[in-house]
């Protein structure tokens, strides 16, 4: 596609990239993708472009800029599994990406398309991770990044990245959903390319998270894939990847998707569990400390609903206390993540308790962002200072408060 389009001109729905007459040889491709791990060519070292045959939207790869995104590990977490009510649990940790979140998988594709179209300025609305990723990739590509964020509703760890990567940053006195409507108007008027998850080429890049995970598992599908739900771009990307892998013969069945939302920003949960699924009722003022999923009107909900339903999956919501405690348990596994990521474990705990997810289920949970995205949250939790948006105190159930000690070896030895 060589036009700047995000929505269908007939129905208004978000566009999806499709490849007519698309056929791949699974055995041959699996061997090629595995062999590229050993190659020193820049695009083969990318955990996105290594799988370029499943994202063939470019005539050539000249417009691609890679920061060696992807290549994120699967991490076994026995303590988290026990807490979640599972025999075993593995985390796919997207926080190992260059800017510390899953956004890099999609952004390398979105920026490649921007360059292909000859755009000079790109923009996004962000609660943090998108802004950091877009700023890095746009700057690396020689484009001007423009970022719009909700004033006072972004962690400094994420804002610092956007500033450091050279983005022009505008703090708007509105929430995410209101700002997205504003920026869409500005982008159309001023010829700016929008790189939020409404961009179908970003979704193509995020598909590779699933393809890489399957490759790492030697193409053995898990029973469940659990992920946080905010704007729901990842949900639609994961479902699309699984559908395509099934159709092309790479896998034999589709894992079930479990999307976890924060209780104060859970319109998709309410939609999924309603008797009528025709329209999402937006949350006008979403509230959660997990700012990466603080979205009340997710634009990708129609796609996400289709993917969750077709996978026989489910949607759950969790409280601020449940997110905070799950995050601390993940930390005790030696694995750090941002608050939104921990919603996965909190949701798994509820789903196993309800009997929706079996104890012996094979589950991969996606951690979307790095520990250092929101260090203030961590400090406040462990020092009994963390409060929910409504002012309620969050208990430090697994708190690890630092201890002030005198410069006295005898007294310190007694403490030890």
C-alpha positions in Angstrom: 0.0 0.0 0.0 1.4 3.4 -1.0 -1.3 5.6 0.4 -1.6 7.0 3.9 -4.6 5.1 5.2 -5.5 3.7 8.6 -9.2 3.0 8.2 -11.4 1.4 5.6 -12.9 4.0 3.3 -16.2 2.0 3.2 -16.9 0.7 6.7 -14.5 2.9 8.7 -12.9 -0.1 10.5 -9.1 -0.4 11.0 -7.2 -1.7 8.1 -5.5 -5.1 8.1 -2.5 -6.0 5.9 -3.2 -9.0 3.7 -1.1 -10.8 1.2 -2.9 -12.3 -1.8 -1.9 -15.7 -3.0 0.5 -16.0 -0.1 2.2 -19.4 0.3 5.2 -20.5 2.2 6.9 -23.8 2.7 6.9 -24.3 6.6 9.8 -26.7 6.7 12.0 -24.6 4.5 11.1 -21.3 6.3 11.7 -22.8 9.7 15.2 -23.8 8.6 16.0 -20.4 7.1 14.8 -18.5 10.1 16.8 -20.7 12.4 20.0 -20.3 10.3 19.7 -16.5 10.3 20.3 -16.5 14.0 24.0 -17.2 13.2 24.3 -14.5 10.6 25.9 -11.2 11.1 23.9 -9.3 8.5 22.0 -6.5 10.3 18.5 -7.5 9.2 19.1 -11.2 10.1 20.1 -10.0 13.6 16.7 -8.4 14.0 14.1 -10.5 15.7 11.6 -8.9 13.4 13.2 -8.8 10.0 14.7 -12.3 10.5 11.1 -13.4 9.8 10.6 -11.0 6.9 8.8 -13.6 4.8 5.7 -13.2 7.0 5.7 -9.4 6.7 6.3 -8.9 3.0 4.8 -5.5 2.6 7.9 -3.9 1.2 9.1 -4.2 -2.4 12.7 -4.0 -1.0 14.2 -3.5 2.4 16.0 -0.2 1.7 13.7 1.8 4.0 14.2 -0.5 7.0 16.0 0.8 10.1 16.7 -1.8 12.8 18.0 -1.4 16.3 18.2 -5.2 16.7 14.7 -5.4 18.0 13.1 -8.6 19.0 15.4 -11.4 20.1 13.6 -11.5 23.5 13.9 -14.5 25.8 11.5 -17.1 27.2 12.1 -17.1 30.9 11.0 -19.9 33.3 9.5 -18.6 36.5 8.7 -21.4 39.0 7.8 -19.0 41.9 5.4 -17.1 39.6 3.9 -20.3 38.4 3.1 -21.4 41.9 1.6 -18.0 42.7 -0.5 -18.2 39.6 -1.8 -21.7 40.3 0.2 -23.4 37.5 2.6 -26.2 37.5 4.8 -24.3 35.1 4.9 -20.7 33.6 7.1 -19.1 31.1 7.4 -15.4 30.4 8.1 -14.0 26.9 9.9 -10.8 28.1 9.6 -8.0 25.6 11.3 -5.7 28.0 14.6 -7.0 26.5 13.9 -4.8 23.4 16.2 -1.8 22.6 13.9 0.8 24.2 12.6 -1.7 26.7 9.1 -2.7 25.4 7.3 -4.7 22.8 6.6 -1.5 20.9 10.0 -1.8 19.1 8.7 -4.9 17.2 6.0 -2.9 15.5 7.8 0.4 15.3 10.6 -0.8 13.1 7.9 -1.8 10.5 5.9 1.4 11.0 8.9 3.6 10.4 10.0 1.5 7.4 6.5 2.2 5.9 6.8 5.9 6.7 10.1 6.1 4.8 8.7 4.1 2.0 5.9 6.7 1.7 8.4 9.6 1.7 7.2 11.0 5.0 9.3 13.4 6.9 7.4 13.7 10.2 5.9 11.0 12.3 3.7 11.3 15.4 2.1 9.2 18.2 -0.1 9.6 21.2 1.4 7.7 24.1 1.2 6.8 27.8 4.9 6.1 27.5 6.2 3.0 25.7 5.1 4.0 22.2 6.7 7.5 22.6 10.0 6.0 23.7 10.0 3.5 20.8 8.9 5.9 18.1 11.4 8.6 19.2 14.2 6.1 18.9 13.3 4.6 15.6 12.3 7.9 13.9 15.5 9.6 15.0 17.5 6.6 13.8 15.7 6.9 10.4 16.3 10.6 10.1 12.6 11.5 10.6 11.2 14.1 13.0 9.3 12.5 15.9 6.4 14.3 17.4 4.9 13.0 20.6 1.7 13.8 22.4 1.2 12.6 26.0 -1.4 13.1 28.7 -0.1 15.8 31.0 1.0 14.3 34.3 0.1 10.7 33.3 3.4 9.2 32.2 6.2 7.7 34.2 9.4 9.7 34.1 11.3 6.6 33.0 9.4 6.6 29.8 9.3 10.4 29.3 13.0 10.5 29.8 13.5 8.2 26.8 11.4 10.3 24.5 13.3 13.4 25.4 16.7 11.7 25.1 15.9 10.4 21.7 15.2 13.9 20.5 11.4 13.9 20.1 9.4 17.1 20.2 7.1 16.4 23.1 3.7 17.9 23.8 2.0 17.3 27.1 -1.8 17.7 26.5 -4.3 18.4 29.2 -6.6 15.5 28.2 -6.6 11.7 28.4 -5.2 9.3 25.8 -8.4 8.8 23.9 -9.1 12.5 23.6 -5.5 13.2 22.5 -5.7 10.5 19.8 -8.7 12.1 18.2 -6.9 15.5 18.3 -3.7 14.1 16.7 -5.5 12.3 14.0 -7.0 15.7 12.9 -3.6 17.3 13.1 -1.9 14.5 11.2 -4.3 14.7 8.3 -4.1 18.5 8.1 -0.3 18.7 8.3 0.8 15.6 6.4 2.2 13.8 9.4 2.4 10.0 9.5 0.7 8.5 12.6 2.4 5.6 14.3 -0.1 4.5 16.9 -1.5 1.0 16.8 -4.1 2.1 14.4 -1.3 1.8 11.9 -1.6 -1.6 10.2 2.1 -1.9 9.6 2.9 -1.7 13.2 0.7 -4.7 13.8 2.7 -6.6 11.2 5.8 -6.1 13.2 4.1 -7.1 16.4 3.1 -10.4 14.8 6.7 -11.5 15.0 6.6 -11.7 18.8 4.4 -14.8 18.3 6.5 -16.2 15.5 9.7 -15.8 17.5 8.0 -17.4 20.5 6.9 -20.4 18.4 10.4 -20.7 16.9 11.9 -20.7 20.4 9.5 -23.5 21.4 10.4 -25.6 18.3 7.0 -24.9 17.0 5.1 -26.5 19.9 2.1 -24.4 20.5 1.2 -23.5 24.1 -2.3 -23.9 25.4 -2.6 -20.3 26.4 -1.0 -16.9 25.7 -1.7 -14.3 28.4 -1.1 -10.6 27.7 -2.1 -7.2 29.1 -4.9 -5.4 27.4 -4.7 -1.6 26.8 -5.3 -0.3 23.2 -5.5 -4.0 22.2 -3.0 -3.7 19.3 -1.0 -6.7 20.6 -4.2 -8.8 20.9 -5.1 -8.2 17.3 -1.5 -8.8 16.2 -1.1 -12.0 18.1 -4.4 -13.4 16.8 -3.5 -12.4 13.3 -0.1 -14.1 13.6 -1.7 -17.3 14.9 -4.3 -17.4 12.2 -1.7 -17.0 9.5 0.7 -19.6 11.0 -2.2 -22.0 11.1 -3.3 -21.3 7.5 0.3 -21.6 6.2 0.8 -24.9 8.0 3.4 -23.8 10.6 1.3 -24.9 13.6 -1.6 -27.4 14.0 -3.8 -25.5 16.4 -4.3 -21.9 17.8 -3.5 -21.3 21.4 -6.2 -19.5 23.5 -5.7 -15.8 24.2 -6.2 -14.5 27.7 -6.3 -10.7 27.8 -5.9 -9.0 31.2 -7.1 -5.5 31.9 -6.8 -3.2 34.9 -10.0 -2.9 36.8 -10.2 0.9 36.4 -9.6 0.7 32.6 -11.5 -2.4 31.6 -14.0 -1.6 28.8 -12.9 -4.7 26.8 -13.6 -6.9 29.8 -17.1 -5.5 30.1 -17.7 -5.9 26.4 -16.5 -9.5 26.3 -18.7 -10.6 29.2 -21.8 -8.7 28.1 -24.7 -10.4 26.4 -24.4 -8.1 23.5 -21.0 -7.5 21.9 -22.0 -5.0 19.2 -20.4 -1.9 20.7 -17.8 -1.1 23.3 -18.8 1.3 26.1 -15.8 3.5 26.6 -14.5 4.4 30.0 -14.4 8.2 30.0 -11.8 8.5 32.8 -9.8 5.4 33.0 -7.7 5.0 36.2 -4.8 2.7 36.9 -1.2 3.0 38.0 -0.4 0.6 35.2 -0.2 3.5 32.8 0.7 1.4 29.8 -2.8 0.0 29.8 -4.6 3.1 31.0 -6.9 3.4 28.0 -10.6 3.7 28.2 -11.5 3.6 24.5 -9.2 1.1 22.7 -9.3 1.6 19.0 -8.4 -2.1 18.2 -11.3 -3.6 20.1 -13.2 -5.0 17.0 -10.1 -6.8 15.8 -9.2 -8.0 19.4 -12.8 -9.2 20.0 -12.6 -11.4 16.9 -9.2 -12.8 17.8 -10.1 -13.7 21.4 -13.4 -15.2 20.4 -11.9 -17.3 17.5 -9.2 -18.6 19.8 -11.8 -19.6 22.4 -10.0 -17.3 24.8 -11.2 -15.0 27.5 -10.8 -11.5 29.1 -10.2 -10.9 32.8 -9.7 -7.8 34.9 -7.5 -7.3 38.0 -7.3 -4.8 40.8 -4.4 -2.4 41.6 -3.5 -4.6 44.6 -3.5 -7.7 42.5 -1.2 -6.1 39.9 1.2 -4.8 42.6 1.5 -8.1 44.3 1.9 -10.0 41.1 4.7 -7.6 40.0 6.5 -8.2 43.3 6.3 -12.0 42.8 7.7 -11.7 39.3 10.5 -9.7 40.8 11.3 -12.5 43.2 11.9 -14.8 40.2 14.8 -12.4 39.3 12.6 -11.0 36.5 11.8 -7.3 36.4 8.8 -5.8 34.6 6.7 -2.7 34.4 3.3 -2.7 36.3 1.1 -3.4 33.2 3.2 -6.5 32.5 2.3 -7.9 35.9 -1.4 -7.9 35.0 -0.7 -11.1 33.2 0.3 -13.0 36.3 -2.5 -11.4 38.3 -5.0 -12.5 35.7 -3.6 -16.0 35.5 -4.1 -16.4 39.2 -7.7 -15.5 38.9 -8.3 -17.7 35.9 -6.8 -20.8 37.5 -8.8 -20.1 40.7 -11.9 -20.0 38.6 -11.1 -23.2 36.8 -10.9 -21.4 33.4 -7.2 -22.3 33.1 -6.1 -25.8 34.2 -3.2 -26.1 36.6 -1.3 -28.3 34.2 -1.9 -25.9 31.2 1.1 -24.9 29.1 1.1 -21.1 29.4 3.2 -18.3 28.0 2.7 -14.9 29.6 3.9 -11.8 27.8 5.7 -9.2 29.8 5.5 -6.0 27.8 8.0 -3.7 29.4 11.2 -3.3 31.3 11.5 -2.9 35.1 13.0 0.5 34.8 10.0 2.0 32.9 8.5 3.0 36.2 11.0 2.7 39.1 9.0 5.1 41.3 6.1 2.6 41.5 8.5 -0.1 42.7 10.0 2.0 45.4 6.6 3.2 46.7 5.3 -0.4 46.8 8.2 -1.8 48.8 8.2 1.2 51.2 4.4 1.1 52.0 3.8 4.4 50.1 1.9 3.1 47.0 -1.7 4.3 46.6 -4.3 3.4 44.0 -5.7 6.2 41.9 -8.7 6.5 44.3 -6.3 7.1 47.2 -6.7 3.7 48.7 -3.5 2.3 50.2 -1.9 -0.7 48.4 -0.6 -3.2 50.9 3.1 -4.2 50.5 2.2 -7.9 50.7 5.6 -8.9 49.4 7.4 -5.7 50.5 11.2 -5.5 50.7 11.9 -2.3 52.6 15.5 -1.1 52.9 16.8 -0.9 56.4 18.8 2.1 57.7 21.8 0.9 59.8 24.6 2.6 61.7 28.2 2.4 60.7 28.8 -0.3 63.2 29.9 -3.9 62.2 28.6 -5.4 65.4 25.1 -4.0 65.1 25.0 -4.9 61.4 26.2 -8.5 62.2 23.5 -8.8 64.8 20.9 -7.8 62.2 22.3 -10.4 59.7 
